[in-house]
């Protein structure tokens, strides 16, 4: 199972396939999505803050 969780930004591949976000990015993600929200993982050069601020316009 692939999960999104905190404690990311360690600069190493330690998640065994999960998406590890920095804890402050997890806080931002929970502002916009709740448990059970469907997620599609795509590549992006934007930070979460940049992505969410650009989608609010």
Secondary structure, 3 states (H helix, E strand, C coil): CCCEECCCCCCCCCCCCCEECCHHHHHHHHHHCCCCCCCCCCCCCCCHHHHHHHHCC
